[in-house]
């Protein structure tokens, strides 16, 4: 149902007449004390991607910059506008993070009026952990300070501090990834080996135990030079110590398969009674996506076939 | 005393007010325009002279008004009255090694196709430059000379008249708004009291019949110049001196940073202290800003005949080492790109990593596709500024709003004269060029055209056939020389802009791969992508259609409520509505709701939870007509209900205006039709006791 307001709010005609223009958001994040740009796709709903494949909103947070220009700000005031001539009309960004049920508002870092119009600049950083899943950014005009006196013809306008008088732009950022994450933790220690795997007690890997850090986790120890890690150079993105990673993953998968009972392994291979996202279901998907058939006849042959397949999967162009 | 000539109002007269308004540019400080115009005139006047350089000196100083005023016949008393102080400011722009204000001085000797430098500068407005590689074009630029003071300008020049003979010329000009008034509407012009028909222009020189000739008597000239402590040109020296008395120093300095410019307070303080504390200090910056490519650029002579510029402010030269690092870089970018247009790669570099790229456009030129070259550099703040605690480049070029955050790329462009047309951080020259990802990095690029490229003759645009690219671009310059814009039939500039952007972007792509070593835990996303299924795999798609008889069947809409128009008047909103009841729906309730932090809330909950009166009431409901599916025409009702009369009862329908909370505030309309599937049209008038809330209707 349509909302009813007792006062005029920004219309597309007013926005056009006042020369209201919003520049594209610029999204960046900081990693190891440096700032990197994020690429964006979409207009009303934006999906952000990181060419370096480092960024996750939960761990790196998000910084954005936005500029709004109004060539003729005076046209928004007075009886044909949205605020009284003497009122202080300002712009803020209201943000809502539905997943974490958090909300707040952002004020411009600078808001100046020159002879070429008014320029509002926003620069804001969400610290890691403060938002997750989604973010709605709504840029609105609001009455920052009401007019001391309402002039002739302005009686229909709202003249109260803090009231929003129109939305300039609404943008939804969708942070949810379409990809699952492989459960990996980093553990830097000279007393620990290069890598190891920890499993929890599995109740029923077909239905109850999900493929997540609660059930299994691969630990990598960057204390060693040979520790695999993503990296970039002139050639593009690559994985440092790639061969080592293939070996580690092959052994990790081997351990997972070996942890399954014979019945569970059969159910995994044949996709019988598997809950989505369960360990067995994820392993089934893995088996299905192998380039070469896995050899189940012996652990050493299985490891060899895992090595080959994992290498191919990691080299696959996505 | 000199003779005065006042231009009188007449048919087709060039008014002072019009001259003053031409080439005003609200985005560029007047002192910048003065520098651009002053040096450009000098540069143009140096073209026919020999030698590798030309010189321009800006001199600011003080003079005694009464001494100067005594030369201005008829105006002396008025000026003495208005400027009774002992001292006033003046500014002189003097070029040497230039041809000076040559050309005829008498009207009868004027040639239609070329009025000559003297006539053009002193008497003409909007007369175009005739030399093809000149910087000036439209002849409006000089208006800035009249705006920075009170409109009086002394033009003094020494020219060579024959192998061994030289001539001095001095003439004083006044241009003012002929209808200028003060706040009370009082006439404040200088000339109207002398000549009520004044068109806002006057000249002082020597009358000879119909002509007003420049003063050529060396002694008289020397005495006028002496008022300003200025020496005449010597012996074989030629050049022009433009002296502007009564400079509006404070106004000019205050106009450099717009009052509410987006600039950090500390940067503003630094800027004001170092660059805007005096006319001279700002001139030193503005000269670098627009003429960085030419200042002491001796590299030019190594591959072309373009002259370098020796520029001094108050007789102190701006040497290469005096230039700010940013402007030294600008010069190097220009030189590198220009050298490439002469097929030369051998330019001495202070800055590493400058890349030069061809900007090709197809189908326009007789030979080849290369329109020119863009030299670009990605440079860190530290590499650019070293330990110098200087300001951001954006502050130096007056783009204060760009200072801070990611650094917008800057693209510059220039023609032969080497004056930077503009620094672009928005618009077609930089559209889609991404800013460097780090706030410590800058991206600068400089486009220089291959001006001798010849435009094809078979383009179907005869006016440009066979013209050089340099001449074409000069014609594309707007009168303020701040941009290139194609004429309607051509797209050369557009293509240059587009392909400059493409060339820059391709280069960025090539070099954008940065070395980042992420931590091992960052592998989880990458491995998830490569080894695990996508989120939501295996989920069944929700099937559509109406098959199956489950409990979650399609919900049938049996009621429709639409607001067709709304008007606001003070605290009243009046709206037209259409209510439709369908599929046997027997009753409809339309109730007011109000937006709260916790969502929409109705009147009853509002009064229970908030404890105050619901801030809106339905003041009146008017029913115009009811239409049914079986009737061809609507039944006219034309009845209303309000606080005094809560019901409408007709054969077709029954309506009650009700208070949901039971406390008297009317917030609900109950519709009970007696006809099948009615479409009810009417008006509702709402009254808000507090207008700031947002309302809606719940319809059920």
Interface residues (C-beta under 8 A of the other chain):
Chain A: X1 X2 X3 X4 X5 X6 X7 X8 X26 X28 X31 X32 X34 X35 X36 X37 X52 X53 X54 X56 X65 X67 X109 X110 X112 X113 X114 X115 X116 X119 X121 X123 X155 X156 X158 X160 X163 X176 X177 X178 X179 X180 X181 X182 X183 X184 X185 X186 X211 X220 X221 X222 X227 X228 X229 X230 X231 X232 X233 X234 X235 X236 X239 X240 X245 X249 X276 X281 X282 X285 X286 X289 X310 X313 X314 X316 X318
Chain B: X26 X27 X258 X259 X260 X261 X262 X401 X404 X405 X406 X434 X435 X437 X438 X439 X513 X514 X515 X516 X517 X518 X519 X520 X521 X522 X523 X524 X525 X526 X527 X528 X529 X530 X531 X532 X533 X534 X535 X536 X537 X538 X539 X561 X563 X566 X568 X569 X570 X571 X572 X573 X575 X595 X616 X686 X688 X691 X692 X693 X694 X695 X696 X697 X698 X699
